[in-house]
Amino acid sequence: MMKATLPYRSVEYLDNRISRYSMKMGKCEITGMDLPASEVHCHHYMPKQLGGTDQFHNLRIVHKDVHRLIHHTDDEKVRILLRQYKINASQLEKINRYREQCRLRSIEQS
């Protein structure tokens, strides 16, 4: 993660995502899975386009596919990811809280 260069991101974002990853001991904040650097995504809890910032308290460390679940609007892709990662009710509740901040509809438990 420290070697990643994202030219379109602020220094604040780059520093805070490393700090957040370290604080969460390299685990997804939704599933608790251990995350190698290749599977880490950093989600803005309050999206930047809705007024969110790159501050530490607004960033969440999640598995790259969980990040897709947070933002997907394609119901079939959502169902596939829910099954693939065996998302339970508690995890889905967290995902839906994140989706609400993004102004997306909740995912129904199947």
C-alpha positions in Angstrom: 0.0 0.0 0.0 2.8 2.4 0.8 4.2 2.0 -2.7 1.0 2.7 -4.4 0.9 6.0 -6.3 -2.5 7.5 -7.1 -1.7 10.8 -8.8 -5.4 12.0 -8.5 -5.5 11.6 -4.7 -4.4 14.0 -2.1 -1.5 13.5 0.3 -4.0 13.5 3.1 -5.9 10.6 1.5 -2.7 8.6 0.9 -1.5 9.1 4.5 -4.9 8.5 6.1 -5.7 5.3 4.2 -2.4 3.8 5.4 -3.2 4.9 9.0 -6.7 3.4 8.7 -5.4 0.1 7.3 -2.9 -0.1 10.1 -5.5 0.8 12.8 -7.8 -1.9 11.4 -4.9 -4.4 11.4 -5.3 -5.0 7.7 -8.9 -6.3 8.0 -12.0 -5.4 6.0 -14.2 -3.2 8.1 -17.3 -5.1 6.8 -16.3 -8.8 6.8 -13.2 -8.9 9.0 -11.2 -10.7 6.3 -7.5 -10.2 6.3 -6.6 -8.0 3.3 -3.4 -8.3 1.2 -2.5 -5.0 -0.4 -3.8 -6.2 -3.8 -7.4 -6.5 -2.4 -7.6 -3.3 -0.3 -9.9 -0.5 -1.4 -10.4 2.6 0.6 -14.0 3.8 0.7 -15.2 7.4 1.5 -18.0 6.9 4.0 -19.5 10.2 2.9 -18.6 10.4 -0.8 -16.5 13.3 -1.9 -19.1 14.4 -4.4 -21.6 14.7 -1.6 -19.3 16.8 0.6 -17.0 14.0 2.1 -13.4 14.6 2.8 -10.1 12.6 2.8 -10.0 12.9 6.6 -9.2 9.8 8.6 -12.7 9.6 10.1 -14.3 9.5 6.6 -12.3 6.6 5.2 -13.1 2.9 5.5 -10.8 -0.1 4.6 -12.8 -2.7 2.7 -12.2 -5.7 0.4 -12.3 -4.6 -3.3 -15.4 -6.7 -4.0 -17.1 -5.4 -0.8 -16.4 -1.9 -2.2 -18.2 -3.0 -5.4 -21.1 -4.2 -3.3 -21.4 -0.8 -1.7 -21.6 1.0 -5.0 -23.2 -1.5 -7.4 -26.7 -0.9 -8.8 -26.9 -4.0 -10.9 -29.0 -6.4 -8.9 -27.6 -9.6 -10.5 -24.0 -8.5 -9.8 -25.0 -7.7 -6.2 -26.6 -11.2 -5.7 -23.4 -12.8 -7.1 -21.1 -11.0 -4.7 -23.4 -11.6 -1.7 -23.3 -15.3 -2.4 -19.6 -15.4 -3.2 -18.6 -13.7 0.0 -21.4 -15.3 2.1 -22.4 -11.9 3.4 -24.5 -12.3 6.6 -27.2 -10.1 8.0 -24.9 -8.1 10.2 -22.5 -7.5 7.3 -25.3 -6.5 5.0 -26.6 -4.0 7.6 -23.2 -2.3 7.5 -23.1 -2.4 3.7 -26.5 -0.8 3.6 -25.4 2.0 6.0 -22.6 2.7 3.6 -24.9 2.6 0.7 -27.3 5.0 2.4 -24.5 7.6 2.7 -24.0 7.2 -1.0 -27.7 7.8 -1.6 -28.2 4.3 -3.0 -31.1 2.0 -2.1 -30.6 -0.8 0.4 -29.9 -4.3 -0.6 -32.6 -6.7 0.5 -31.6 -9.9 2.4 -32.4 -12.9 0.2 
